[in-house]
Amino acid sequence: MAKLYFRYSAMNSGKTTSLIQTAHNYEERDQHVVVLKPRLDSKAGDHIQSRIGASRPVDILLDPDTIIKEAITRHIGSLALSCVLVDEAQFLEPSQVDELFWYAVDEDVPVMAYGLRTDFQTRGFPGSTRLLQLAHSLEELKTICRCSKKAVFNGRKINGDFVSEGSQVAIDGEASVEYESLCAKCYKQKVL
């Protein structure tokens, strides 16, 4: 039986780079993958792009009401699908996570979702929370804070200053918004 995987971390851990590498590994063996991303992530438009510059087109942009199985079926036609890859999975609707779980089980196709576990206020995103509850396999990708300790939080900066209030979603690179991966101690000092 195929599984639903959730690979999560703070910002700048290489989640998108790993997804692009995974897609490449399948495709160089002449296997087919489908890359999904929620449309809410407007960074890079209809592509996914890692911080180190690697980029790849998205096969399906997901709206909150997209029925994933139907969208995948329309996209692949009669091709045999080997893997579904999801970038920015924290922006999925919980019901879409349920769909991905059952897609892996019913279609016997692995689904690998990559995303943040928590937002800049250390609160779970609805998609991530459901993935943590439902995924067959959880894998934390590690990254480091400026102080060299393991980063576990995402600090949001507006015009270069850390903020602790605001809407849950603000896309990196838009309207002077940026994020920094922080360990717990640095998060407490810089954000709280």
C-alpha positions as CSV (number, residue, x, y, z in Angstrom):
1,M,0.0,0.0,0.0
2,A,1.3,3.5,-0.9
3,K,1.4,6.1,1.8
4,L,0.8,9.8,2.4
5,Y,4.1,11.4,3.6
6,F,4.4,14.8,5.3
7,R,7.9,16.3,5.1
8,Y,7.8,19.5,7.2
9,S,10.2,22.0,8.6
10,A,10.8,25.7,9.3
11,M,11.6,28.0,6.4
12,N,14.8,27.5,4.4
13,S,15.2,23.8,5.0
14,G,15.2,22.7,1.4
15,K,11.7,21.4,1.2
16,T,11.1,22.6,-2.3
17,T,14.6,21.6,-3.4
18,S,13.9,18.1,-2.1
19,L,10.6,18.0,-4.0
20,I,12.2,19.0,-7.2
21,Q,14.9,16.3,-6.7
22,T,12.3,13.7,-6.0
23,A,10.5,14.6,-9.2
24,H,13.7,14.4,-11.1
25,N,14.5,10.9,-9.7
26,Y,11.2,9.5,-10.8
27,E,11.3,11.2,-14.2
28,E,14.8,10.1,-15.0
29,R,13.5,6.5,-14.7
30,D,10.7,7.3,-17.1
31,Q,8.1,7.4,-14.4
32,H,5.3,10.0,-14.2
33,V,4.8,12.4,-11.4
34,V,2.2,15.2,-10.8
35,V,3.3,18.3,-9.0
36,L,0.6,20.2,-7.1
37,K,0.6,23.5,-5.2
38,P,-2.2,25.6,-3.6
39,R,-2.9,28.7,-5.7
40,L,-2.7,30.7,-2.5
41,D,1.1,30.4,-2.8
42,S,1.5,33.1,-5.4
43,K,5.3,33.1,-5.2
44,A,6.7,31.9,-8.6
45,G,3.2,31.8,-10.1
46,D,2.6,28.5,-11.9
47,H,6.1,27.2,-10.8
48,I,7.6,26.1,-7.6
49,Q,11.0,27.7,-6.9
50,S,13.5,26.9,-4.2
51,R,15.5,29.5,-2.4
52,I,18.7,28.2,-4.2
53,G,17.0,29.0,-7.5
54,A,15.9,25.5,-8.7
55,S,12.5,25.8,-10.4
56,R,9.9,23.5,-11.9
57,P,6.4,24.0,-13.5
58,V,3.4,23.1,-11.4
59,D,1.1,20.6,-13.1
60,I,-2.0,21.6,-11.1
61,L,-2.7,24.7,-9.1
62,L,-5.2,23.9,-6.4
63,D,-8.0,26.2,-5.4
64,P,-9.8,25.5,-2.0
65,D,-12.6,23.8,-3.8
66,T,-10.5,21.7,-6.3
67,I,-11.3,18.0,-6.1
68,I,-7.9,16.6,-6.3
69,K,-8.6,13.1,-7.7
70,E,-10.6,14.7,-10.6
71,A,-7.8,17.2,-11.3
72,I,-5.2,14.5,-11.4
73,T,-7.2,12.3,-13.6
74,R,-7.8,15.1,-16.1
75,H,-4.1,15.9,-16.1
76,I,-2.6,12.4,-16.5
77,G,-5.2,10.9,-18.8
78,S,-4.2,7.3,-19.4
79,L,-0.6,7.6,-18.1
80,A,0.5,5.4,-15.2
81,L,1.2,7.7,-12.3
82,S,4.1,6.9,-10.0
83,C,3.9,9.7,-7.4
84,V,2.0,12.9,-6.4
85,L,4.2,15.7,-5.0
86,V,2.6,18.7,-3.2
87,D,4.5,21.9,-2.4
88,E,3.4,24.4,0.2
89,A,1.1,21.8,1.7
90,Q,0.3,24.0,4.7
91,F,-2.1,25.9,2.5
92,L,-4.2,22.9,1.7
93,E,-7.7,22.6,3.0
94,P,-8.1,19.8,5.6
95,S,-10.6,18.1,3.3
96,Q,-7.9,18.1,0.5
97,V,-5.5,16.4,2.9
98,D,-8.2,13.8,3.4
99,E,-8.4,13.4,-0.4
100,L,-4.7,13.0,-0.7
101,F,-4.7,10.3,2.0
102,W,-7.4,8.3,0.3
103,Y,-5.8,8.9,-3.1
104,A,-2.6,7.2,-1.8
105,V,-4.6,4.3,-0.3
106,D,-7.1,3.8,-3.1
107,E,-4.9,4.4,-6.1
108,D,-1.7,2.8,-4.5
109,V,0.3,5.9,-5.5
110,P,2.6,7.6,-2.9
111,V,1.8,11.2,-2.1
112,M,4.6,13.3,-0.7
113,A,3.5,16.6,0.8
114,Y,6.1,19.3,1.8
115,G,5.3,22.2,4.0
116,L,5.5,24.2,7.1
117,R,4.3,22.8,10.4
118,T,3.5,26.2,12.0
119,D,3.1,29.8,11.1
120,F,5.1,32.8,12.4
121,Q,3.0,32.8,15.6
122,T,3.8,29.1,16.2
123,R,0.2,28.1,15.4
124,G,-0.6,25.2,13.1
125,F,-1.8,25.8,9.6
126,P,-5.1,23.9,9.0
127,G,-3.5,21.8,6.2
128,S,-0.4,21.0,8.3
129,T,-2.4,20.1,11.3
130,R,-4.5,17.6,9.3
131,L,-1.3,16.2,7.7
132,L,0.2,15.7,11.2
133,Q,-3.0,13.8,12.2
134,L,-3.4,11.7,9.0
135,A,0.0,11.1,7.3
136,H,1.3,7.6,7.3
137,S,4.9,9.0,7.6
138,L,6.2,12.2,9.2
139,E,9.7,13.5,8.4
140,E,11.2,16.6,9.8
141,L,13.7,18.3,7.5
142,K,16.2,20.2,9.5
143,T,17.6,23.7,9.2
144,I,19.6,26.0,11.4
145,C,19.1,29.4,13.1
146,R,21.7,32.2,12.7
147,C,23.0,31.1,16.1
148,S,23.7,27.6,14.6
149,K,21.1,25.8,16.7
150,K,18.3,23.8,15.1
151,A,15.6,26.1,13.8
152,V,12.0,25.2,14.7
153,F,10.1,28.4,14.2
154,N,9.5,30.9,11.4
155,G,10.0,34.6,12.3
156,R,8.1,37.0,10.0
157,K,9.7,40.3,9.1
158,I,8.0,43.3,7.7
159,N,10.4,45.8,6.2
160,G,13.2,44.1,8.1
161,D,11.6,44.1,11.5
162,F,10.2,41.0,13.3
163,V,6.5,41.1,13.9
164,S,4.3,39.0,16.1
165,E,0.9,40.0,14.8
166,G,-0.9,39.8,11.5
167,S,-2.8,37.4,9.2
168,Q,-1.6,33.8,9.1
169,V,-0.8,34.0,5.5
170,A,1.6,36.6,4.0
171,I,3.7,35.3,1.0
172,D,7.4,35.6,1.3
173,G,8.8,38.3,-1.0
174,E,5.5,40.2,-1.4
175,A,4.9,43.7,0.3
176,S,8.3,43.7,2.0
177,V,7.5,40.4,3.8
178,E,10.3,37.9,4.5
179,Y,10.8,35.1,6.9
180,E,13.7,33.8,9.0
181,S,14.1,30.4,10.5
182,L,14.8,30.6,14.3
183,C,15.6,28.4,17.2
184,A,13.3,28.7,20.2
185,K,15.7,30.9,22.1
186,C,16.2,33.4,19.2
187,Y,12.4,33.3,18.5
188,K,11.7,34.3,22.1
189,Q,14.3,37.1,22.0
190,K,13.6,38.5,18.6
191,V,9.8,38.0,18.1
192,L,8.1,37.8,21.5
